[in-house]
Amino acid sequence: MAIVLRKCIVCEAEFPSKNMRAKFCKSTCKSIHHRATKQLAAPIKEIPNTIGVKTMSTQPQAPMLFVFQESEYQSRCNEAKVRYENTLETSVIAAQGAIVEFTPSSVESAFEDYHNYRVAGCAPLDSASPLPSISVISSPVTGALVVLYMLKPEALQEAELKTIYADVRAEYQAELDRELEAHIDRTVQSLIDAEDRAKAKAEAELLEKRQEEKRAEALAAREKLRAELIEAGKLNPDGSAA
């Protein structure tokens, strides 16, 4: 199956893949989609360790919020490794991959170049690969053009994967930090809103209490004045003018 460019259903970025069911360009988009659709996380299964770090437990566990999970990190590294191993690196495609495209300057030098690449540690592609190790393209303008597709030396792949894993760790930690910061912001705003509501309620209750006190004071002053007027003979006990 040939490697083709597919569009991520989350960020709509194009990414190379030979998997017809591939929907996401990176694990971050996959996580965003899963959270958006409110899918429950599947129980943690044993994940092959690709970077020499032993997974301590494979039992299902309730994830702690915003805490670095080794199983999630291993899963992201495995995804990055598969993506790296199936990515073609050329002079015109800005992507890092284990497969490299070489274009010898001439048909005559192709075999010598192939030999030199093999001596340098490059390896031919697996027979099941959709790309041939050597491809000859004929053109009426340029004539025959030989293209070589080879795997990078194992040591170089290991070095590049080490850097990729470090980037995955940094990206995962940054994502956790952003989510934690957003959670803190929401919590702080929620507390402020609650305090504002409590303050507004207390002020309303205080205002109502003061109004009742002033109303009672006004009624008491009126009754006092009425009693004084009755005593002075200016007002009858029934409240009519004397």
MDAnalysis code that builds the backbone (N, CA, C; Angstrom):
import MDAnalysis as mda
import numpy as np

u = mda.Universe.empty(726, n_residues=242, atom_resindex=np.repeat(np.arange(242), 3), trajectory=True)
u.add_TopologyAttr("name", ["N", "CA", "C"] * 242)
u.add_TopologyAttr("resid", np.arange(1, 243))
u.add_TopologyAttr("resname", ["MET", "ALA", "ILE", "VAL", "LEU", "ARG", "LYS", "CYS", "ILE", "VAL", "CYS", "GLU", "ALA", "GLU", "PHE", "PRO", "SER", "LYS", "ASN", "MET", "ARG", "ALA", "LYS", "PHE", "CYS", "LYS", "SER", "THR", "CYS", "LYS", "SER", "ILE", "HIS", "HIS", "ARG", "ALA", "THR", "LYS", "GLN", "LEU", "ALA", "ALA", "PRO", "ILE", "LYS", "GLU", "ILE", "PRO", "ASN", "THR", "ILE", "GLY", "VAL", "LYS", "THR", "MET", "SER", "THR", "GLN", "PRO", "GLN", "ALA", "PRO", "MET", "LEU", "PHE", "VAL", "PHE", "GLN", "GLU", "SER", "GLU", "TYR", "GLN", "SER", "ARG", "CYS", "ASN", "GLU", "ALA", "LYS", "VAL", "ARG", "TYR", "GLU", "ASN", "THR", "LEU", "GLU", "THR", "SER", "VAL", "ILE", "ALA", "ALA", "GLN", "GLY", "ALA", "ILE", "VAL", "GLU", "PHE", "THR", "PRO", "SER", "SER", "VAL", "GLU", "SER", "ALA", "PHE", "GLU", "ASP", "TYR", "HIS", "ASN", "TYR", "ARG", "VAL", "ALA", "GLY", "CYS", "ALA", "PRO", "LEU", "ASP", "SER", "ALA", "SER", "PRO", "LEU", "PRO", "SER", "ILE", "SER", "VAL", "ILE", "SER", "SER", "PRO", "VAL", "THR", "GLY", "ALA", "LEU", "VAL", "VAL", "LEU", "TYR", "MET", "LEU", "LYS", "PRO", "GLU", "ALA", "LEU", "GLN", "GLU", "ALA", "GLU", "LEU", "LYS", "THR", "ILE", "TYR", "ALA", "ASP", "VAL", "ARG", "ALA", "GLU", "TYR", "GLN", "ALA", "GLU", "LEU", "ASP", "ARG", "GLU", "LEU", "GLU", "ALA", "HIS", "ILE", "ASP", "ARG", "THR", "VAL", "GLN", "SER", "LEU", "ILE", "ASP", "ALA", "GLU", "ASP", "ARG", "ALA", "LYS", "ALA", "LYS", "ALA", "GLU", "ALA", "GLU", "LEU", "LEU", "GLU", "LYS", "ARG", "GLN", "GLU", "GLU", "LYS", "ARG", "ALA", "GLU", "ALA", "LEU", "ALA", "ALA", "ARG", "GLU", "LYS", "LEU", "ARG", "ALA", "GLU", "LEU", "ILE", "GLU", "ALA", "GLY", "LYS", "LEU", "ASN", "PRO", "ASP", "GLY", "SER", "ALA", "ALA"])
u.atoms.positions = np.array([
    [0.850, -1.197, 0.000],
    [0.000, 0.000, 0.000],
    [0.885, 1.247, 0.000],
    [0.613, 2.169, -0.875],
    [1.448, 3.362, -1.025],
    [1.205, 4.353, 0.110],
    [2.249, 5.107, 0.386],
    [2.138, 6.169, 1.386],
    [1.490, 7.380, 0.722],
    [0.406, 7.869, 1.268],
    [-0.306, 9.013, 0.697],
    [-0.517, 10.070, 1.773],
    [-0.813, 11.281, 1.337],
    [-1.106, 12.367, 2.262],
    [-2.576, 12.310, 2.664],
    [-2.811, 12.339, 3.978],
    [-4.172, 12.339, 4.493],
    [-4.388, 13.610, 5.313],
    [-5.648, 13.961, 5.523],
    [-5.975, 15.179, 6.261],
    [-6.490, 14.828, 7.653],
    [-5.877, 15.444, 8.669],
    [-6.292, 15.229, 10.056],
    [-7.704, 15.773, 10.258],
    [-8.572, 14.984, 10.901],
    [-9.969, 15.421, 11.081],
    [-10.109, 16.460, 12.178],
    [-9.027, 16.727, 12.920],
    [-9.088, 17.722, 13.994],
    [-8.516, 19.063, 13.528],
    [-7.216, 19.067, 13.167],
    [-6.572, 20.327, 12.776],
    [-6.510, 20.520, 11.260],
    [-6.926, 19.494, 10.486],
    [-6.957, 19.531, 9.026],
    [-5.582, 19.640, 8.390],
    [-4.539, 19.319, 9.164],
    [-3.189, 19.314, 8.596],
    [-2.976, 18.015, 7.814],
    [-2.213, 18.087, 6.728],
    [-1.941, 16.897, 5.941],
    [-0.764, 16.131, 6.547],
    [-0.847, 14.793, 6.509],
    [0.231, 13.974, 7.059],
    [0.358, 12.703, 6.219],
    [1.589, 12.183, 6.062],
    [1.790, 10.980, 5.252],
    [1.422, 9.724, 6.031],
    [0.743, 8.795, 5.394],
    [0.374, 7.541, 6.048],
    [-0.032, 6.531, 4.989],
    [0.225, 5.259, 5.285],
    [-0.238, 4.195, 4.393],
    [-1.421, 3.448, 5.003],
    [-1.871, 3.909, 6.157],
    [-3.027, 3.316, 6.829],
    [-4.301, 4.000, 6.334],
    [-5.173, 3.229, 5.711],
    [-6.396, 3.802, 5.156],
    [-7.312, 4.355, 6.245],
    [-7.145, 3.885, 7.494],
    [-8.018, 4.319, 8.581],
    [-7.407, 5.445, 9.417],
    [-6.244, 5.929, 9.041],
    [-5.597, 6.992, 9.803],
    [-6.432, 8.266, 9.750],
    [-6.712, 8.851, 10.912],
    [-7.540, 10.049, 10.994],
    [-6.826, 11.233, 11.634],
    [-5.744, 10.955, 12.372],
    [-5.102, 12.013, 13.144],
    [-3.633, 12.131, 12.750],
    [-3.141, 13.385, 12.724],
    [-1.738, 13.610, 12.361],
    [-0.816, 13.399, 13.544],
    [-1.338, 13.511, 14.761],
    [-0.520, 13.321, 15.965],
    [-1.426, 12.928, 17.124],
    [-0.803, 12.443, 18.180],
    [-1.569, 11.944, 19.324],
    [-2.349, 13.054, 20.022],
    [-1.842, 14.298, 19.953],
    [-2.559, 15.410, 20.587],
    [-3.938, 15.592, 19.971],
    [-4.007, 15.539, 18.636],
    [-5.296, 15.666, 17.951],
    [-6.203, 14.491, 18.296],
    [-5.609, 13.316, 18.437],
    [-6.397, 12.146, 18.806],
    [-7.006, 12.323, 20.192],
    [-6.210, 12.862, 21.141],
    [-6.706, 13.090, 22.492],
    [-7.805, 14.145, 22.509],
    [-7.606, 15.213, 21.732],
    [-8.615, 16.271, 21.663],
    [-9.935, 15.721, 21.132],
    [-9.839, 14.882, 20.085],
    [-11.058, 14.307, 19.503],
    [-11.762, 13.395, 20.498],
    [-10.980, 12.597, 21.221],
    [-11.575, 11.685, 22.184],
    [-12.261, 12.441, 23.321],
    [-11.614, 13.523, 23.786],
    [-12.248, 14.302, 24.857],
    [-13.501, 14.992, 24.344],
    [-13.433, 15.476, 23.105],
    [-14.580, 16.203, 22.550],
    [-15.787, 15.297, 22.386],
    [-15.565, 14.038, 22.044],
    [-16.672, 13.101, 21.854],
    [-17.019, 12.357, 23.138],
    [-16.323, 12.707, 24.228],
    [-16.597, 12.145, 25.560],
    [-16.523, 10.617, 25.572],
    [-15.521, 10.080, 24.875],
    [-15.338, 8.641, 24.885],
    [-14.574, 8.250, 26.136],
    [-14.960, 7.141, 26.743],
    [-14.269, 6.638, 27.912],
    [-12.961, 5.987, 27.495],
    [-11.935, 6.205, 28.299],
    [-10.630, 5.619, 28.001],
    [-10.685, 4.113, 28.209],
    [-10.058, 3.374, 27.300],
    [-10.007, 1.916, 27.424],
    [-9.031, 1.531, 28.516],
    [-9.175, 0.336, 29.141],
    [-8.224, -0.109, 30.170],
    [-6.811, -0.140, 29.622],
    [-5.870, 0.227, 30.443],
    [-4.466, 0.280, 30.031],
    [-3.966, -1.127, 29.747],
    [-3.389, -1.341, 28.563],
    [-2.825, -2.625, 28.203],
    [-1.311, -2.501, 28.151],
    [-0.662, -3.652, 28.170],
    [0.793, -3.637, 28.126],
    [1.255, -3.083, 26.797],
    [2.148, -2.117, 26.818],
    [2.630, -1.451, 25.610],
    [4.104, -1.794, 25.423],
    [4.485, -2.269, 24.252],
    [5.905, -2.573, 24.032],
    [6.772, -1.358, 24.314],
    [7.835, -1.576, 25.042],
    [8.731, -0.482, 25.409],
    [9.731, -0.260, 24.286],
    [9.696, 0.904, 23.690],
    [10.576, 1.172, 22.545],
    [11.750, 2.058, 22.905],
    [11.803, 2.526, 24.132],
    [12.890, 3.458, 24.482],
    [13.629, 3.011, 25.730],
    [13.462, 1.739, 26.106],
    [14.249, 1.212, 27.206],
    [13.755, 1.585, 28.576],
    [12.503, 2.049, 28.717],
    [11.955, 2.396, 30.020],
    [10.896, 1.368, 30.372],
    [11.032, 0.659, 31.478],
    [10.120, -0.403, 31.848],
    [8.813, 0.150, 32.376],
    [7.703, -0.381, 31.855],
    [6.393, 0.006, 32.349],
    [6.123, -0.764, 33.629],
    [5.841, -0.057, 34.710],
    [5.734, -0.681, 36.021],
    [4.472, -1.513, 36.185],
    [3.348, -1.081, 35.623],
    [2.090, -1.781, 35.832],
    [1.238, -1.704, 34.589],
    [0.490, -2.806, 34.324],
    [-0.406, -2.821, 33.180],
    [-1.855, -2.953, 33.628],
    [-2.122, -2.838, 34.944],
    [-3.479, -2.919, 35.445],
    [-4.233, -1.624, 35.175],
    [-5.541, -1.719, 34.881],
    [-6.321, -0.489, 34.678],
    [-6.263, 0.408, 35.900],
    [-6.014, 1.671, 35.676],
    [-5.915, 2.633, 36.766],
    [-6.696, 3.881, 36.405],
    [-7.239, 4.528, 37.430],
    [-7.912, 5.805, 37.215],
    [-6.853, 6.872, 37.015],
    [-6.826, 7.562, 35.870],
    [-5.789, 8.562, 35.612],
    [-5.916, 9.751, 36.548],
    [-4.773, 10.230, 37.026],
    [-4.751, 11.431, 37.854],
    [-4.747, 12.639, 36.934],
    [-5.503, 13.634, 37.310],
    [-5.616, 14.812, 36.467],
    [-4.288, 15.541, 36.344],
    [-3.913, 15.811, 35.114],
    [-2.762, 16.664, 34.800],
    [-1.444, 16.113, 35.353],
    [-1.344, 14.807, 35.557],
    [-0.114, 14.188, 36.041],
    [0.476, 13.342, 34.915],
    [1.772, 13.425, 34.736],
    [2.471, 12.685, 33.680],
    [2.249, 11.188, 33.869],
    [1.651, 10.541, 32.854],
    [1.385, 9.115, 32.897],
    [2.377, 8.387, 31.988],
    [3.149, 7.466, 32.549],
    [4.152, 6.753, 31.768],
    [3.511, 5.944, 30.642],
    [2.350, 5.344, 30.904],
    [1.687, 4.541, 29.876],
    [1.259, 5.413, 28.693],
    [0.748, 6.612, 28.970],
    [0.356, 7.531, 27.907],
    [1.589, 7.983, 27.116],
    [2.683, 8.237, 27.831],
    [3.927, 8.642, 27.171],
    [4.431, 7.525, 26.255],
    [4.415, 6.264, 26.755],
    [4.856, 5.133, 25.932],
    [3.980, 5.001, 24.687],
    [2.670, 5.185, 24.856],
    [1.754, 5.093, 23.722],
    [2.076, 6.148, 22.668],
    [2.342, 7.369, 23.120],
    [2.679, 8.444, 22.186],
    [4.006, 8.173, 21.485],
    [4.959, 7.618, 22.225],
    [6.259, 7.283, 21.617],
    [6.093, 6.198, 20.552],
    [5.257, 5.205, 20.845],
    [5.025, 4.141, 19.872],
    [4.391, 4.696, 18.601],
    [3.436, 5.613, 18.764],
    [2.812, 6.245, 17.601],
    [3.837, 7.041, 16.798],
    [4.690, 7.770, 17.511],
    [5.719, 8.558, 16.837],
    [6.708, 7.657, 16.100],
    [7.023, 6.519, 16.702],
    [7.963, 5.581, 16.078],
    [7.373, 5.004, 14.782],
    [6.105, 4.594, 14.835],
    [5.455, 4.059, 13.639],
    [5.397, 5.117, 12.546],
    [5.057, 6.343, 12.947],
    [4.990, 7.435, 11.975],
    [6.371, 7.696, 11.370],
    [7.407, 7.671, 12.196],
    [8.780, 7.899, 11.729],
    [9.203, 6.804, 10.756],
    [8.903, 5.564, 11.098],
    [9.329, 4.437, 10.264],
    [8.617, 4.418, 8.909],
    [7.473, 5.067, 8.804],
    [6.710, 5.066, 7.554],
    [6.751, 6.409, 6.823],
    [7.624, 7.299, 7.285],
    [7.720, 8.612, 6.656],
    [8.892, 8.645, 5.685],
    [8.621, 9.185, 4.512],
    [9.657, 9.323, 3.482],
    [10.279, 10.710, 3.590],
    [11.583, 10.743, 3.727],
    [12.317, 12.006, 3.831],
    [12.977, 12.307, 2.495],
    [12.606, 13.453, 1.929],
    [13.187, 13.852, 0.652],
    [13.674, 15.288, 0.751],
    [14.258, 15.750, -0.334],
    [14.759, 17.119, -0.353],
    [13.646, 18.139, -0.507],
    [12.437, 17.673, -0.859],
    [11.318, 18.601, -1.070],
    [10.209, 18.423, -0.036],
    [10.263, 17.338, 0.749],
    [9.259, 17.112, 1.781],
    [9.881, 17.410, 3.140],
    [9.332, 18.387, 3.828],
    [9.880, 18.792, 5.136],
    [9.360, 17.861, 6.212],
    [9.845, 16.625, 6.186],
    [9.424, 15.640, 7.176],
    [10.603, 14.729, 7.478],
    [10.753, 14.377, 8.749],
    [11.841, 13.500, 9.166],
    [11.328, 12.073, 9.211],
    [12.017, 11.178, 8.519],
    [11.583, 9.789, 8.497],
    [12.742, 8.841, 8.345],
    [12.444, 7.555, 8.527],
    [13.484, 6.534, 8.439],
    [13.836, 6.199, 6.989],
    [12.918, 6.502, 6.067],
    [13.149, 6.203, 4.649],
    [13.662, 7.461, 3.948],
    [14.740, 7.295, 3.197],
    [15.347, 8.439, 2.513],
    [15.330, 8.203, 1.007],
    [15.029, 9.274, 0.294],
    [15.049, 9.217, -1.164],
    [16.361, 9.819, -1.667],
    [17.070, 9.055, -2.496],
    [18.306, 9.539, -3.107],
    [18.104, 9.589, -4.619],
    [18.615, 10.640, -5.240],
    [18.536, 10.763, -6.706],
    [19.955, 10.907, -7.262],
    [20.545, 9.795, -7.687],
    [21.907, 9.857, -8.268],
    [21.956, 10.825, -9.437],
    [23.115, 11.383, -9.652],
    [23.276, 12.374, -10.722],
    [23.141, 11.768, -12.107],
    [23.363, 10.475, -12.204],
    [23.242, 9.817, -13.505],
    [22.960, 8.343, -13.287],
    [22.479, 7.710, -14.352],
    [22.215, 6.273, -14.273],
    [23.517, 5.523, -14.014],
    [24.593, 5.997, -14.625],
    [25.876, 5.324, -14.483],
    [26.366, 5.331, -13.037],
    [26.089, 6.441, -12.320],
    [26.593, 6.545, -10.952],
    [25.640, 5.912, -9.929],
    [24.462, 5.480, -10.371],
    [23.463, 4.958, -9.445],
    [23.971, 3.742, -8.685],
    [24.603, 2.824, -9.420],
    [25.064, 1.601, -8.765],
    [26.205, 1.895, -7.793],
    [27.083, 2.804, -8.172],
    [28.174, 3.181, -7.281],
    [27.616, 3.893, -6.038],
    [26.642, 4.776, -6.265],
    [26.024, 5.464, -5.134],
    [25.328, 4.474, -4.204],
    [24.615, 3.511, -4.794],
    [23.916, 2.505, -3.998],
    [24.914, 1.740, -3.140],
    [26.036, 1.366, -3.742],
    [27.070, 0.652, -3.001],
    [27.609, 1.514, -1.850],
    [27.860, 2.775, -2.118],
    [28.393, 3.665, -1.093],
    [27.395, 3.857, 0.066],
    [26.116, 3.953, -0.293],
    [25.103, 4.094, 0.760],
    [25.034, 2.838, 1.627],
    [25.161, 1.675, 0.987],
    [25.154, 0.436, 1.752],
    [26.359, 0.353, 2.672],
    [27.506, 0.759, 2.171],
    [28.715, 0.767, 2.997],
    [28.548, 1.726, 4.168],
    [27.830, 2.839, 3.951],
    [27.620, 3.831, 5.012],
    [26.601, 3.366, 6.047],
    [25.967, 2.220, 5.795],
    [25.033, 1.693, 6.789],
    [23.581, 1.727, 6.385],
    [23.279, 2.307, 5.226],
    [21.893, 2.316, 4.764],
    [21.482, 0.907, 4.349],
    [20.198, 0.624, 4.442],
    [19.704, -0.707, 4.112],
    [18.563, -0.604, 3.106],
    [18.408, -1.633, 2.270],
    [17.285, -1.615, 1.327],
    [15.961, -1.772, 2.068],
    [14.885, -1.373, 1.435],
    [13.581, -1.483, 2.058],
    [13.137, -2.932, 2.121],
    [12.252, -3.209, 3.053],
    [11.690, -4.547, 3.171],
    [10.906, -4.886, 1.901],
    [10.882, -6.150, 1.572],
    [10.192, -6.572, 0.343],
    [8.696, -6.267, 0.392],
    [8.140, -6.143, 1.615],
    [6.709, -5.843, 1.745],
    [6.424, -4.351, 1.649],
    [7.460, -3.522, 1.538],
    [7.275, -2.080, 1.474],
    [6.593, -1.675, 0.172],
    [5.708, -0.686, 0.216],
    [5.063, -0.223, -1.028],
    [6.030, 0.492, -1.957],
    [7.181, 0.905, -1.441],
    [8.191, 1.570, -2.267],
    [9.275, 0.578, -2.668],
    [9.763, 0.639, -3.904],
    [10.880, -0.213, -4.304],
    [12.191, 0.409, -3.843],
    [13.202, -0.396, -3.632],
    [14.493, 0.153, -3.227],
    [15.139, 0.935, -4.367],
    [14.885, 0.504, -5.582],
    [15.421, 1.190, -6.761],
    [14.288, 1.383, -7.757],
    [14.144, 2.603, -8.234],
    [13.099, 2.896, -9.223],
    [13.719, 3.648, -10.385],
    [13.352, 3.261, -11.593],
    [13.862, 3.917, -12.795],
    [12.703, 4.648, -13.472],
    [12.858, 5.953, -13.646],
    [11.831, 6.766, -14.275],
    [12.338, 7.252, -15.626],
    [11.573, 6.976, -16.646],
    [11.969, 7.397, -18.005],
    [11.239, 8.666, -18.385],
    [11.977, 9.602, -18.995],
    [11.399, 10.862, -19.425],
    [11.984, 11.235, -20.776],
    [11.150, 11.661, -21.732],
    [11.680, 12.050, -23.050],
    [12.549, 13.302, -22.978],
    [12.411, 14.043, -21.876],
    [13.185, 15.281, -21.737],
    [14.502, 15.020, -21.028],
    [14.419, 14.385, -19.857],
    [15.624, 14.178, -19.045],
    [16.235, 12.807, -19.244],
    [15.514, 11.922, -19.970],
    [16.020, 10.578, -20.133],
    [15.706, 9.736, -18.908],
    [16.482, 8.703, -18.672],
    [16.257, 7.804, -17.538],
    [16.760, 8.455, -16.254],
    [15.956, 8.336, -15.208],
    [16.311, 8.876, -13.908],
    [16.146, 7.771, -12.866],
    [17.202, 7.526, -12.131],
    [17.173, 6.483, -11.103],
    [16.916, 7.128, -9.742],
    [15.967, 6.543, -8.991],
    [15.663, 7.013, -7.643],
    [15.875, 5.856, -6.682],
    [16.616, 6.109, -5.619],
    [16.880, 5.089, -4.608],
    [16.085, 5.402, -3.345],
    [15.453, 4.375, -2.792],
    [14.755, 4.502, -1.522],
    [15.423, 3.544, -0.539],
    [15.981, 4.105, 0.532],
    [16.732, 3.276, 1.475],
    [16.429, 3.681, 2.910],
    [16.666, 2.747, 3.789],
    [16.506, 3.026, 5.215],
    [17.784, 3.644, 5.757],
    [17.640, 4.599, 6.618],
    [18.800, 5.225, 7.247],
    [19.552, 4.188, 8.084],
    [20.823, 4.420, 8.359],
    [21.565, 3.516, 9.242],
    [20.871, 3.397, 10.600],
    [20.928, 2.221, 11.218],
    [20.250, 1.968, 12.484],
    [20.691, 2.957, 13.573],
    [21.976, 3.257, 13.606],
    [22.473, 4.183, 14.628],
    [21.843, 5.563, 14.452],
    [21.694, 5.992, 13.203],
    [21.090, 7.295, 12.935],
    [19.607, 7.271, 13.302],
    [18.927, 6.169, 12.974],
    [17.516, 6.057, 13.347],
    [17.343, 6.123, 14.862],
    [18.198, 5.421, 15.587],
    [18.111, 5.430, 17.051],
    [18.337, 6.835, 17.606],
    [19.301, 7.548, 17.027],
    [19.591, 8.908, 17.487],
    [18.423, 9.841, 17.210],
    [17.833, 9.714, 16.012],
    [16.705, 10.580, 15.665],
    [15.474, 10.240, 16.493],
    [15.252, 8.947, 16.739],
    [14.115, 8.550, 17.574],
    [14.293, 9.049, 19.009],
    [15.509, 9.051, 19.489],
    [15.769, 9.571, 20.831],
    [15.354, 11.038, 20.920],
    [15.695, 11.796, 19.879],
    [15.300, 13.210, 19.841],
    [13.781, 13.343, 19.721],
    [13.176, 12.472, 18.909],
    [11.721, 12.496, 18.748],
    [11.030, 12.182, 20.070],
    [11.529, 11.186, 20.793],
    [10.939, 10.832, 22.085],
    [11.039, 11.997, 23.074],
    [12.174, 12.699, 23.014],
    [12.339, 13.858, 23.899],
    [11.320, 14.942, 23.542],
    [11.095, 15.129, 22.239],
    [10.089, 16.108, 21.804],
    [8.684, 15.674, 22.226],
    [8.417, 14.365, 22.128],
    [7.110, 13.840, 22.558],
    [6.902, 14.106, 24.046],
    [7.941, 13.853, 24.835],
    [7.847, 14.104, 26.282],
    [7.586, 15.581, 26.561],
    [8.346, 16.446, 25.878],
    [8.185, 17.887, 26.092],
    [6.787, 18.351, 25.674],
    [6.307, 17.838, 24.539],
    [4.975, 18.219, 24.055],
    [3.889, 17.728, 25.009],
    [4.044, 16.483, 25.496],
    [3.067, 15.912, 26.431],
    [3.045, 16.710, 27.726],
    [4.245, 17.034, 28.252],
    [4.312, 17.801, 29.496],
    [3.734, 19.202, 29.302],
    [4.025, 19.819, 28.150],
    [3.485, 21.153, 27.870],
    [1.963, 21.106, 27.775],
    [1.441, 20.036, 27.180],
    [-0.016, 19.873, 27.092],
    [-0.627, 19.752, 28.483],
    [0.025, 18.960, 29.356],
    [-0.457, 18.825, 30.732],
    [-0.403, 20.165, 31.458],
    [0.684, 20.907, 31.242],
    [0.830, 22.211, 31.892],
    [-0.265, 23.172, 31.431],
    [-0.563, 23.151, 30.124],
    [-1.619, 24.031, 29.607],
    [-2.978, 23.650, 30.183],
    [-3.246, 22.345, 30.252],
    [-4.528, 21.889, 30.792],
    [-4.640, 22.234, 32.277],
    [-3.518, 22.076, 33.009],
    [-3.527, 22.413, 34.428],
    [-3.750, 23.903, 34.622],
    [-3.077, 24.714, 33.806],
    [-3.224, 26.163, 33.907],
    [-4.663, 26.570, 33.603],
    [-5.250, 25.953, 32.574],
    [-6.643, 26.261, 32.233],
    [-7.577, 25.835, 33.362],
    [-7.273, 24.693, 33.972],
    [-8.099, 24.210, 35.092],
    [-7.995, 25.169, 36.285],
    [-6.777, 25.637, 36.555],
    [-6.587, 26.586, 37.661],
    [-7.342, 27.875, 37.380],
    [-7.256, 28.348, 36.135],
    [-7.976, 29.577, 35.761],
    [-9.480, 29.406, 35.969],
    [-10.005, 28.255, 35.537],
    [-11.441, 28.002, 35.712],
    [-11.806, 27.924, 37.190],
    [-10.940, 27.278, 37.983],
    [-11.211, 27.140, 39.416],
    [-11.184, 28.497, 40.108],
    [-10.175, 29.303, 39.771],
    [-10.065, 30.635, 40.371],
    [-11.276, 31.482, 40.008],
    [-11.656, 31.445, 38.720],
    [-12.812, 32.224, 38.292],
    [-14.085, 31.748, 38.978],
    [-14.189, 30.432, 39.166],
    [-15.361, 29.884, 39.852],
    [-15.414, 30.356, 41.294],
    [-14.252, 30.385, 41.968],
    [-14.199, 30.858, 43.353],
    [-14.533, 32.343, 43.434],
    [-14.008, 33.113, 42.483],
    [-14.301, 34.554, 42.462],
    [-15.795, 34.781, 42.250],
    [-16.379, 34.032, 41.296],
    [-17.808, 34.170, 41.034],
    [-18.626, 33.813, 42.273],
    [-18.208, 32.750, 42.972],
    [-18.922, 32.337, 44.182],
    [-18.812, 33.409, 45.265],
    [-17.602, 33.980, 45.409],
    [-17.409, 35.043, 46.399],
    [-18.239, 36.275, 46.037],
    [-18.270, 36.600, 44.733],
    [-19.057, 37.754, 44.294],
    [-20.547, 37.539, 44.577],
    [-21.018, 36.313, 44.312],
    [-22.426, 36.021, 44.577],
    [-22.725, 36.098, 46.075],
    [-21.798, 35.550, 46.896],
    [-21.997, 35.591, 48.342],
    [-21.968, 37.033, 48.848],
    [-21.053, 37.841, 48.290],
    [-20.958, 39.246, 48.690],
    [-22.211, 40.010, 48.286],
    [-22.695, 39.760, 47.057],
    [-23.908, 40.435, 46.591],
    [-25.104, 40.043, 47.441],
    [-25.181, 38.773, 47.819],
    [-26.283, 38.311, 48.659],
    [-26.223, 38.957, 50.033],
    [-24.996, 39.025, 50.601],
    [-24.835, 39.637, 51.922],
    [-25.190, 41.119, 51.884],
    [-24.776, 41.801, 50.807],
    [-25.096, 43.226, 50.676],
    [-26.596, 43.443, 50.532],
    [-27.253, 42.547, 49.769],
    [-28.708, 42.665, 49.604],
    [-29.426, 42.435, 50.933],
    [-28.951, 41.447, 51.691],
    [-29.557, 41.169, 52.990],
    [-29.329, 42.323, 53.953],
    [-28.122, 42.920, 53.920],
    [-27.821, 44.053, 54.787],
    [-28.690, 45.253, 54.424],
    [-28.837, 45.491, 53.110],
    [-29.681, 46.598, 52.654],
    [-31.125, 46.402, 53.115],
    [-31.615, 45.177, 52.989],
    [-32.989, 44.892, 53.416],
    [-33.136, 45.091, 54.926],
    [-32.137, 44.692, 55.689],
    [-32.172, 44.853, 57.136],
    [-32.180, 46.324, 57.520],
    [-31.342, 47.115, 56.851],
    [-31.289, 48.552, 57.140],
    [-32.598, 49.235, 56.770],
    [-33.177, 48.798, 55.665],
    [-34.464, 49.365, 55.272],
    [-35.541, 49.064, 56.313],
    [-35.547, 47.843, 56.826],
    [-36.516, 47.478, 57.861],
    [-36.289, 48.297, 59.128],
    [-35.003, 48.498, 59.479],
    [-34.692, 49.296, 60.673],
    [-35.155, 50.737, 60.496],
    [-34.904, 51.311, 59.340],
    [-35.310, 52.697, 59.095],
    [-36.833, 52.814, 59.049],
    [-37.474, 51.796, 58.501],
    [-38.936, 51.806, 58.467],
    [-39.502, 51.771, 59.890],
    [-38.865, 50.927, 60.720],
    [-39.319, 50.836, 62.119],
    [-39.060, 52.140, 62.852],
    [-37.895, 52.778, 62.576],
    [-37.581, 54.058, 63.205],
    [-38.597, 55.128, 62.787],
    [-38.955, 55.127, 61.491],
    [-39.916, 56.112, 60.994],
    [-41.289, 55.913, 61.641],
    [-41.721, 54.664, 61.796],
    [-43.014, 54.377, 62.433],
    [-42.999, 54.772, 63.902],
    [-41.864, 54.512, 64.564],
    [-41.754, 54.860, 65.981],
    [-41.794, 56.376, 66.163],
    [-41.102, 57.123, 65.277],
    [-41.104, 58.588, 65.361],
    [-42.505, 59.137, 65.118],
    [-43.221, 58.530, 64.196],
    [-44.591, 58.969, 63.902],
    [-45.503, 58.732, 65.103],
    [-45.361, 57.569, 65.728],
    [-46.185, 57.269, 66.902],
    [-45.847, 58.204, 68.054],
    [-44.572, 58.549, 68.185],
    [-44.158, 59.455, 69.252],
    [-44.751, 60.840, 69.038],
    [-44.687, 61.312, 67.783],
    [-45.251, 62.619, 67.463],
    [-46.762, 62.616, 67.680],
    [-47.436, 61.545, 67.316],
    [-48.886, 61.446, 67.494],
    [-49.251, 61.517, 68.976],
    [-48.454, 60.809, 69.792],
    [-48.725, 60.823, 71.236],
    [-48.517, 62.219, 71.809],
    [-47.486, 62.914, 71.344],
    [-47.204, 64.273, 71.825],
    [-48.332, 65.231, 71.428],
    [-48.831, 65.104, 70.204],
    [-49.925, 65.975, 69.731],
    [-51.224, 65.711, 70.506],
    [-51.483, 64.436, 70.799],
    [-52.682, 64.105, 71.583],
    [-52.561, 64.683, 72.988],
    [-51.372, 64.543, 73.559],
    [-51.141, 65.066, 74.913],
    [-51.259, 66.581, 74.943],
    [-50.865, 67.239, 73.873],
    [-50.942, 68.708, 73.810],
    [-52.337, 69.179, 73.419],
    [-53.262, 68.251, 73.183],
    [-54.632, 68.617, 72.816],
    [-54.785, 69.049, 71.381],
    [-53.819, 68.831, 70.591],
    [-53.888, 69.232, 69.183],
    [-54.421, 68.112, 68.304],
    [-54.559, 66.954, 68.879],
    [-55.011, 65.800, 68.096],
    [-55.885, 64.925, 68.977],
    [-57.042, 64.519, 68.445],
    [-57.918, 63.631, 69.190],
    [-57.334, 62.222, 69.213],
    [-57.717, 61.427, 70.212],
    [-57.190, 60.048, 70.309],
    [-57.465, 59.219, 69.069],
    [-58.546, 59.533, 68.334],
    [-58.835, 58.756, 67.128],
    [-58.011, 59.212, 65.930],
    [-57.175, 60.241, 66.179],
    [-56.296, 60.708, 65.123],
    [-56.847, 61.868, 64.353],
    [-58.055, 62.320, 64.679],
    [-58.645, 63.488, 63.979],
    [-58.147, 64.773, 64.637],
    [-58.216, 65.874, 63.880],
    [-57.765, 67.167, 64.400],
    [-58.683, 67.631, 65.521],
    [-58.068, 68.210, 66.542],
    [-58.876, 68.697, 67.679],
    [-59.509, 70.016, 67.337],
])
